[in-house]
Amino acid sequence: MSLGENLQYLRKRDNITQEQLAEQLEVSRQSVSKWESDTTYPEMEKLFQLCQIFHCSIDDFVQGTIKDVNLEEKKEYDRHMNEFSKFISLGVGLIFLGICSMFFIYGCNFFVGRGEVIREEFSTMILLVFLTISVAILIIAGIQHSDFIKKHPIVENFYSQNEIDAFNKKFSIMIAAGVSAILIGIIIIMGLDAAYPQIDYYEYLESLESSFFMFCIMIGVTVIVYASLQKSKYNIDEYNKEHDINSREYKKSEQKSRACGCIMLISTIIYLLFGFIRGGWGMPYVVIFAVGGICCAIASIIINAKNN
């Protein structure tokens, strides 16, 4: 493609008129029209400005085929963000699945009917196995994402409005499904407690009940996390701001990541300490993670307010 063809493609891609582009460059609309028809060529200063406006290199702009370059970038970005969304959602889901398995395995003593055949330490070991796998997945996904950001700190906004609108419809359905799964778990647990209040007097039955509740939480949280990460994939402007080291959004993102990381690490330590001191990792102590999540949200709000 020629310089004029590349310019015309970039201008239409970003939904900019010739008049708007001419105004940014402080030239006439006729000059932009002549550039696009390859009748004349922009001066070097204007060429640099054009590359800054459309976030492309001079080599690609003058000699390359911008459309093909964008297509390859889109495929790489889309593939990476899809994998990142899946791995992060899987890592988060495994944490709740570990808690669910811990309650379920311990609750299976109810079916044995011989007292504590399956010891609580064994069910806790299962939880730690899931936590170990989850942490490994999250670390690997985080490192790969950091490497991708270093290579691609700025990404072209190549998603069309039709693609964004199509995803937004799916996003609303996924969020509704995730919230519904959590609410269904709460409703069923409340219904069981109301219909069979004696459940609270049977430790193993209560553990099975907690297992079902955590299973609903796992489904809901995993779907919500995946939907949220996919939503951020389409917000490329925000991606570019968050990974521009000179932007305010980048600083806010770094501060929120550190704060939430420390909060959840402290929550995990408190949960494990309570388990060893009290001799159990039952339902009351799982609330620590919920409190940690609330503290993360509060910390994010404070950081946003402070930076604004």
N, C-alpha and C positions, 0 to 999 in steps of 0.2 A: 504493500500500500504506500502511496505517496504521502508527503506531509499534509497536503490538503485533505486527503481521504481520512487520515488519522485524526486530524483536527475536527472534521465534520462528525466522525464517529464519537469522539470524546465529548463534544459539545452536546450531541443528541443523547448520549448515554447519561450525562448529568443533567439533562433537561434544562439547558441554558440556551437562550436565544442569541442570535448574532448581536443584537443590540445590547444585551446584558454583558456579553463577553467583551464587546468593544468598550463599554463603560468601565469595566474592571481594568482594561489595558490602557484606557485613555487614548483610544484611537477611534476612527470612524467605522460605522457598520460596513461601509464599502470596502475598507481595508480587510476586515475579517472575511468578507465574501470573496475577495480576490485571493486571499490565502487558501481558502477552501477549494477554489477552482484551480489552484496552482498557477495563477496568472502572475502573482508576485509572492515573495517570501518574507516572513517577518525578520526584523533586525534581531541581532543576537540578544539584546536586552529583552525584547518582547518574547523571544524564544524561551529564555529562562523563566520568564513570568508564566508562560503557557505551561511549562513543565511543572512549575510549582502549583498552579491552579488545578491541574489534572493529575498530579502526583505520578509522574512518569519520568523516565530518563530521556535525555536528549537523543541518545542512540536509537531507542525504541520509537521516539516521536518522529525523528527525521528519516530513519532508514528501515525501521521495523514495521511489523503488522500488529498494531496495538490490540486489535480484536482477538488475535490468536494468543497474545501474551496474557490478556485478561482472562481468556478461557482457561488457560493452564493454571493461572493463579486461583481462579474460582474453584477449579476441581481440587487443587491441593488444600485450599482453605476449608472448603466444604467437607472434604474427607477427614481432615484433621479434627475439625470442630465436632463432627458426628462421632468420631471415635472418642474424643475427650468427653463428650456428653455421656456416652454409654459407660465408659470406665468410671467416671465420677459417680454416676447414678448407681452403678454396680457396687462400688466401694461403700457408699452410704447405705444401700440396701442390705449388704452383708452384715453391717453392724446390727441392724434391727433384726435380721434373720438369726444372728447369733444369740441375741437376747431371747427371741422367740423359741429357738431350739433349747436354750438353757431351761426355760420354764417348762417346755413340753417334756423334755427328757426326765426332769425331776418329777413332773406330775404323773408320769407313767407308773410311779409307785402305786397309784390308786388302783390300777388294773392288776398289779401283782398281788396286792392284798396281804402282804407279809411285812408290813412296816417299811422302813427305808432300805430297800434292796439296792436301789440306784442312789448312791450317795450324792449329796449336794456338791461335793468337790468335783465329781466327775462331770456334772452338768456345767459347772463353772469352767472346767477345762475346755469343754466344747465352745463356750462363749469366747474364751481366749484364742482358740484356734481361728474362729471366724474373725475376731478382731485383728489377728496377725495377718490373715489373708487380705482383709480390707485395707489395713495400713499399707501393705506392700503395693496393692493396686493403686491406691491414692498417691503414693510417693512416685511410682513409675509414671502415672498419668500427669502428675504435677511437673516432673522433670521434663517429660516430652513436650508439654505445653510451654514451659519456659524456653526450651530450645527453639520451638516454633516461633515464639514471640521475638526472640533475638534475631531470627532470620527474617521475620516479617513484622516489624513494629508498626508499619503502615500498610493497610490493605485497601485496594480499590473498592468502592461501593458498587459492586456489579450485580446485586440482586435487583430484579425488576419489581415494580410495585405489585404486579400480579402474583409473583412468587411470595412476597411478604403478606399480601392479603390472604392467600391460600393457607399459609402457615398460621396466621392469626386465628383462623377458624378452628384449626386443629388444636392450637394452644388453649383456647377457651374450653374445648372439650376435655383436654388432658387435665387441666387444672380442676375442672368440675369433677372429673372422675377421681382424682387424687383426694380432694376434699371429701367427696362422698364416701370413699373407702374408709377414711378416718372416722367420719360421723357414723357410718354403719357399725364400726367396731364399738364406738361409745354407746350407741343405742342398744346394741345386743347385750353388752356387758351390763348396762343399767337394767335392761329387761330381765336378765338372768338373776341379778341381785334382788330385784323386786319380787320375782316369781319364786326364787329358791334362796331365801336369806340364809339358809343353813350352809350354803357354800362357803361362807366366810369361816365356818368352824372346821372345815376340812382343808388342811394345808395343801394336799395334793390336787384337790379339785380347784382350789383357788389358783394354783400354779398353772393348771391347764387353761383356766379362764384367762389368765394373764397372757399365756402363750397365744391364744386366739386374738386377743386385743393387740398384741405386738405384731402379729401377722398382718392385721388390717393397717396398722401404722406403717409397717414396712412397705406395703403396696402403695399407700397414699403418698408417703414421703418420697419414695423412689420415682414415682410418676411426676410429682411436682418438681423435684430436682431436675429430672431429665427435660421436662417442658421449659423450665426456667433457663437452662443452659442452651437449649435450642433457640429460645427467644433471643438470648444475647447474641447468638450466632448471626442473626439477621440485622442486629444493630451495629453495623460496621463503624458508623461515626463514633459511637461510644467506645468501641474497641480501639480505634485510633487514638482517641483522647486518653484512654486509660493506660496506653502503652507508650505514649509520648512523655519521656522523662521530664520534659519541661512544663507539662500541663498540670493543672490543679487536680484534675481527675486521677492522674497517675499517683500523685501523692496521697490522695484520699484512699485509693484502692490499696496502696501499700500499707497504710495505717490500719485500714479495716482488716486486711489479711493477717497482719501481726496480732492485732487485738483479739480477733476471733480464734486464731490458732492458740494463743495463750489461754483464753477462756476455756476452750474445749479440752485442752491438755490438763488444766487444773481440775475441770469437772471429772475427767477420767481418773485422775489421781485420787480425788475425794471419794469417788465411787468405789474404787478398789480398797482404799483405806477403811471405809465403812464396812465393806464386805468382810475384811479380815478381822476388824475389831469386833463387829457385831455377830460375826459367824454366819453370814448369809448375804446373798445378793438379790434379795427379793424385790417385789414390785415397788415398795416405797422408795428404794434407793435409785431406781431407774429414773425417777423424777429429777434427779440431779442433772441428767442430760437435757431435759426439757428446760430447766432453769438456766443451764449453760446456753442453750439456743436463744432464750429470751434476752440474756445478758449480751449476746452477740448482736442482736437486733438493736438493743439500747445503745451499745457502743458505736454501731454504725450510724445511728441517728445523731449521737453527740459529735462524732467526727465530721459528718456532713455539715452540721450546724456550725462547728468551729471553723471549718475551711471556707464556709460561705460568708 
